[in-house]
Amino acid sequence: QVQLVESGGGLVQTGGSLRLSCAASGRTFSNNRMAWFRQAPGKEREFVAAITWSGAGTAYADSVKGRFTISRDNAKNMAYLQMNGLKLEDTAVYYCATGQVLSTVPGTYRYWGQGTQVTVSS
């Protein structure tokens, strides 16, 4: 089992920044990929960003490219999502997930955190 706990969400004005953190514990797998997804009210969960074990490979949703940066610290079993230039449409619950494949599909990730709320206001 792998436990993931997100933190860092909150209320921010448009154009502001937040840094989300994801702490992994339990049985952490080598070569695992980490990803962030988000889900707004009434919408399906959508891919935000993902990163390989080494950090050399990353992927982003078009809607966040150039504004969000995913990173990880394997020594600390942590993953991060730096969010700059936040927009109203970024409001959602953000989830971190881990799996064996770098993918944009939620079903390919086995372990999920409980989510952290990000609210962007005008």
N, C-alpha and C positions, 0 to 999 in steps of 0.2 A: 504493500500500500504506500501511496505517496500522498502527503497532505500539502495543500497549497493554501496560503493565506495572503490575500491582497490587502494593501493599505495605501493611503495617500489620496484617496478621493476627497471630494468636497465641493464647495460652491465657489465659482470663479466667474469673473466678468469676461465678456467676449474680448478676445485678444490676449487673455492671460495665459498663464502656464501652470501646469501641475506635473508632478512626478509620481507615478504609481510604482509601487514595489510589490513583488511577489516572493514570499519566502517558502521554500520547499523543505520538507522534512520527511522522515521515514525512509523508505527504500528508494533512494534516488538512483536512477539508471544512468549508466554511461551512455554517451551518444544520444541523449534525449534532446528533443527539440522543445523549445518553449514558445508559447504564443499568447497573444492577447486577442480577445474577442469582446464584443460589446452588444448589448441588447437594450433598445429603447422600448418604451411602452407601446404595446400593440404591434411590435415588429419582431421579425425573426433575429436570432443571434447572428451577428456578422463578423467576419474576419477583420482584424485591425492590423496585426503585425506578427511576424514569427522570426525566430532566430535559431541557427544551428548550435550544436554543442560548442564548437570552437568560437562561435561569434563571427566567423568569416562570411557566413551566408545569412542574408536577411531578406524578408519579403514584406511588402506593405500594401494595404488597400490603396487604391488610387485616391480615395477621399482624404487620406492622411499623409500622403507622400509629401515630403518637404516640410512637414509640420511636426510629425511624431518621430521619435527615435527609440528603437528597442535595443536593449543591451542586457548583459548578464555578467554575473560574477560567480564562476563555478566554485571557487574556494569557499564562498559564503552560501552557496545554494540559493542565490537570489537572481531574480530577473526584474527588469525595470522598463517602464514606458515613460519617456519624457515627452510631454505634450505641450507644444507651443502654439501660439496663434489660435487658441481655442475658439470654436464657433458654436452657435446655438445648437446646430445639428450634431454636435459631439456629445450632447447630453445623453447619458445612458448608464446602465450598470456595466462595469468593465470586469471581465473575468480573465484570469490567467489559466493556462492549460499546458499540459506536458504530454508528449507522445514520442513515438519512434520515427515519425515521418514529418518532414516539413510540408505542411499542408494548409490550405485555406478552408478546409472542410471541418466543421466542428466534430463530426462523428469519428474522425480519425484520431482524436485526442482522448486518451483514456481517463486522465485525472484532471479535475477542475477545482478551482477555488470557489468560495462562496460569493464573490463579487464585491465590488466597491462602487458606490454611487458617485458619478461625476455630473454635476449640474452647472451648465453655463448660462449665465443670465446676461441680459442686455443692459 
